[in-house]
């Protein structure tokens, strides 16, 4: 197995339908999956069988240079703090969901925390391949396909 497939980790931040799908499909695609949910009241029920790990913050997720971090909700008040922690860690890729037609709320949140623009630019938005995805399942599929394409140095389209 080559380095491009070495220990891959997918960290989905915030308990959402998208996070559930990312974790479930991510395991099937060879990712070690981690759900980060800072608010324990949002974790409903016991850990799901498709997730490897459930933690309260990014520090406990064990971020490294094989880790892809996806924030699955752009309305949560914690996005600035979570993204700042992800940017400070040695992660491979960081993204947050959102409509590409509008500046994401993460930009102002990070600026308010004193994060330089060059660091803010490392946060991908939108996430995933441009397939016109609308539902959580379509967004998860587009996101995982985009992560795999990026990891493998491919454009992720129909051009070979």
MILUMPA-393804 format. One record per residue (C-alpha): residue in three letters; x, y, z; chain. Coordinates in steps of 0.1 Angstrom, whole numbers. Layout:
BEGIN
rec residu->ala; east->X; north->Y; up->Z; chaine->A $
...
//
This chain:
BEGIN
rec residu->unk; east->0; north->0; up->0; chaine->A $
rec residu->unk; east->14; north->34; up->-10; chaine->A $
rec residu->unk; east->16; north->65; up->11; chaine->A $
rec residu->unk; east->-15; north->80; up->-6; chaine->A $
rec residu->unk; east->-35; north->53; up->11; chaine->A $
rec residu->unk; east->-16; north->53; up->44; chaine->A $
rec residu->unk; east->-37; north->58; up->76; chaine->A $
rec residu->unk; east->-64; north->80; up->64; chaine->A $
rec residu->unk; east->-86; north->98; up->90; chaine->A $
rec residu->unk; east->-118; north->116; up->84; chaine->A $
rec residu->unk; east->-129; north->140; up->112; chaine->A $
rec residu->unk; east->-165; north->151; up->109; chaine->A $
rec residu->unk; east->-173; north->180; up->132; chaine->A $
rec residu->unk; east->-208; north->184; up->146; chaine->A $
rec residu->unk; east->-235; north->158; up->148; chaine->A $
rec residu->unk; east->-256; north->162; up->117; chaine->A $
rec residu->unk; east->-272; north->140; up->90; chaine->A $
rec residu->unk; east->-242; north->149; up->68; chaine->A $
rec residu->unk; east->-217; north->138; up->95; chaine->A $
rec residu->unk; east->-236; north->105; up->99; chaine->A $
rec residu->unk; east->-233; north->98; up->61; chaine->A $
rec residu->unk; east->-196; north->110; up->59; chaine->A $
rec residu->unk; east->-187; north->86; up->87; chaine->A $
rec residu->unk; east->-206; north->57; up->74; chaine->A $
rec residu->unk; east->-194; north->60; up->38; chaine->A $
rec residu->unk; east->-159; north->70; up->50; chaine->A $
rec residu->unk; east->-154; north->37; up->68; chaine->A $
rec residu->unk; east->-163; north->19; up->36; chaine->A $
rec residu->unk; east->-137; north->40; up->17; chaine->A $
rec residu->unk; east->-109; north->31; up->41; chaine->A $
rec residu->unk; east->-110; north->62; up->64; chaine->A $
rec residu->unk; east->-107; north->59; up->102; chaine->A $
rec residu->unk; east->-137; north->80; up->112; chaine->A $
rec residu->unk; east->-140; north->104; up->141; chaine->A $
rec residu->unk; east->-170; north->125; up->151; chaine->A $
rec residu->unk; east->-163; north->156; up->171; chaine->A $
rec residu->unk; east->-193; north->171; up->189; chaine->A $
rec residu->unk; east->-185; north->198; up->214; chaine->A $
rec residu->unk; east->-221; north->199; up->227; chaine->A $
rec residu->unk; east->-228; north->166; up->245; chaine->A $
rec residu->unk; east->-266; north->173; up->244; chaine->A $
rec residu->unk; east->-265; north->169; up->206; chaine->A $
rec residu->unk; east->-252; north->133; up->208; chaine->A $
rec residu->unk; east->-283; north->113; up->206; chaine->A $
rec residu->unk; east->-280; north->77; up->218; chaine->A $
rec residu->unk; east->-249; north->55; up->219; chaine->A $
rec residu->unk; east->-221; north->57; up->194; chaine->A $
rec residu->unk; east->-230; north->45; up->160; chaine->A $
rec residu->unk; east->-213; north->13; up->147; chaine->A $
rec residu->unk; east->-199; north->30; up->116; chaine->A $
rec residu->unk; east->-178; north->55; up->136; chaine->A $
rec residu->unk; east->-145; north->46; up->151; chaine->A $
rec residu->unk; east->-144; north->73; up->177; chaine->A $
rec residu->unk; east->-166; north->100; up->192; chaine->A $
rec residu->unk; east->-149; north->129; up->210; chaine->A $
rec residu->unk; east->-158; north->164; up->224; chaine->A $
rec residu->unk; east->-130; north->184; up->207; chaine->A $
rec residu->unk; east->-103; north->183; up->180; chaine->A $
rec residu->unk; east->-75; north->177; up->205; chaine->A $
rec residu->unk; east->-90; north->144; up->214; chaine->A $
rec residu->unk; east->-94; north->135; up->177; chaine->A $
rec residu->unk; east->-57; north->130; up->172; chaine->A $
rec residu->unk; east->-52; north->152; up->141; chaine->A $
rec residu->unk; east->-22; north->145; up->119; chaine->A $
rec residu->unk; east->-10; north->150; up->84; chaine->A $
rec residu->unk; east->-33; north->122; up->72; chaine->A $
rec residu->unk; east->-64; north->138; up->86; chaine->A $
rec residu->unk; east->-92; north->155; up->66; chaine->A $
rec residu->unk; east->-115; north->177; up->88; chaine->A $
rec residu->unk; east->-150; north->186; up->76; chaine->A $
rec residu->unk; east->-173; north->209; up->95; chaine->A $
rec residu->unk; east->-208; north->197; up->87; chaine->A $
rec residu->unk; east->-227; north->228; up->99; chaine->A $
rec residu->unk; east->-218; north->265; up->93; chaine->A $
rec residu->unk; east->-244; north->279; up->117; chaine->A $
rec residu->unk; east->-228; north->267; up->149; chaine->A $
rec residu->unk; east->-213; north->293; up->172; chaine->A $
rec residu->unk; east->-182; north->271; up->177; chaine->A $
rec residu->unk; east->-170; north->272; up->141; chaine->A $
rec residu->unk; east->-143; north->299; up->147; chaine->A $
rec residu->unk; east->-127; north->281; up->176; chaine->A $
rec residu->unk; east->-129; north->247; up->159; chaine->A $
rec residu->unk; east->-114; north->259; up->127; chaine->A $
rec residu->unk; east->-87; north->278; up->145; chaine->A $
rec residu->unk; east->-78; north->246; up->163; chaine->A $
rec residu->unk; east->-78; north->226; up->130; chaine->A $
rec residu->unk; east->-56; north->252; up->113; chaine->A $
rec residu->unk; east->-31; north->251; up->142; chaine->A $
rec residu->unk; east->-29; north->213; up->139; chaine->A $
rec residu->unk; east->-10; north->194; up->112; chaine->A $
rec residu->unk; east->-40; north->184; up->91; chaine->A $
rec residu->unk; east->-40; north->174; up->54; chaine->A $
rec residu->unk; east->-73; north->192; up->45; chaine->A $
rec residu->unk; east->-99; north->214; up->62; chaine->A $
rec residu->unk; east->-134; north->223; up->48; chaine->A $
rec residu->unk; east->-167; north->236; up->59; chaine->A $
rec residu->unk; east->-201; north->232; up->42; chaine->A $
rec residu->unk; east->-218; north->262; up->27; chaine->A $
rec residu->unk; east->-232; north->280; up->-3; chaine->A $
rec residu->unk; east->-203; north->292; up->-25; chaine->A $
rec residu->unk; east->-223; north->322; up->-36; chaine->A $
rec residu->unk; east->-219; north->339; up->-2; chaine->A $
rec residu->unk; east->-189; north->344; up->20; chaine->A $
rec residu->unk; east->-191; north->319; up->48; chaine->A $
rec residu->unk; east->-196; north->329; up->84; chaine->A $
rec residu->unk; east->-163; north->312; up->92; chaine->A $
rec residu->unk; east->-144; north->340; up->76; chaine->A $
rec residu->unk; east->-156; north->366; up->100; chaine->A $
rec residu->unk; east->-154; north->342; up->129; chaine->A $
rec residu->unk; east->-117; north->335; up->122; chaine->A $
rec residu->unk; east->-109; north->371; up->116; chaine->A $
rec residu->unk; east->-125; north->380; up->149; chaine->A $
rec residu->unk; east->-101; north->355; up->165; chaine->A $
rec residu->unk; east->-71; north->371; up->149; chaine->A $
rec residu->unk; east->-65; north->344; up->123; chaine->A $
rec residu->unk; east->-45; north->358; up->93; chaine->A $
rec residu->unk; east->-62; north->357; up->59; chaine->A $
rec residu->unk; east->-35; north->333; up->45; chaine->A $
rec residu->unk; east->-46; north->308; up->71; chaine->A $
rec residu->unk; east->-83; north->314; up->65; chaine->A $
rec residu->unk; east->-77; north->307; up->28; chaine->A $
rec residu->unk; east->-67; north->271; up->38; chaine->A $
rec residu->unk; east->-103; north->264; up->47; chaine->A $
rec residu->unk; east->-121; north->249; up->17; chaine->A $
rec residu->unk; east->-156; north->261; up->9; chaine->A $
rec residu->unk; east->-176; north->247; up->-8; chaine->A $
rec residu->unk; east->-165; north->211; up->-1; chaine->A $
rec residu->unk; east->-167; north->183; up->-25; chaine->A $
rec residu->unk; east->-169; north->179; up->-62; chaine->A $
rec residu->unk; east->-193; north->202; up->-82; chaine->A $
rec residu->unk; east->-221; north->177; up->-89; chaine->A $
rec residu->unk; east->-250; north->199; up->-79; chaine->A $
rec residu->unk; east->-255; north->181; up->-46; chaine->A $
rec residu->unk; east->-284; north->192; up->-25; chaine->A $
rec residu->unk; east->-292; north->163; up->0; chaine->A $
rec residu->unk; east->-269; north->152; up->28; chaine->A $
rec residu->unk; east->-262; north->119; up->9; chaine->A $
rec residu->unk; east->-253; north->138; up->-22; chaine->A $
rec residu->unk; east->-231; north->162; up->-3; chaine->A $
rec residu->unk; east->-214; north->133; up->15; chaine->A $
rec residu->unk; east->-207; north->115; up->-18; chaine->A $
rec residu->unk; east->-194; north->147; up->-34; chaine->A $
rec residu->unk; east->-172; north->155; up->-4; chaine->A $
rec residu->unk; east->-157; north->120; up->-1; chaine->A $
rec residu->unk; east->-151; north->118; up->-39; chaine->A $
rec residu->unk; east->-134; north->152; up->-37; chaine->A $
rec residu->unk; east->-112; north->142; up->-8; chaine->A $
rec residu->unk; east->-101; north->110; up->-26; chaine->A $
rec residu->unk; east->-94; north->129; up->-58; chaine->A $
rec residu->unk; east->-74; north->156; up->-39; chaine->A $
rec residu->unk; east->-55; north->130; up->-19; chaine->A $
rec residu->unk; east->-46; north->112; up->-52; chaine->A $
rec residu->unk; east->-36; north->143; up->-70; chaine->A $
rec residu->unk; east->-65; north->141; up->-95; chaine->A $
rec residu->unk; east->-89; north->168; up->-107; chaine->A $
rec residu->unk; east->-120; north->148; up->-98; chaine->A $
rec residu->unk; east->-138; north->152; up->-131; chaine->A $
rec residu->unk; east->-144; north->132; up->-162; chaine->A $
rec residu->unk; east->-111; north->142; up->-177; chaine->A $
rec residu->unk; east->-84; north->116; up->-175; chaine->A $
//
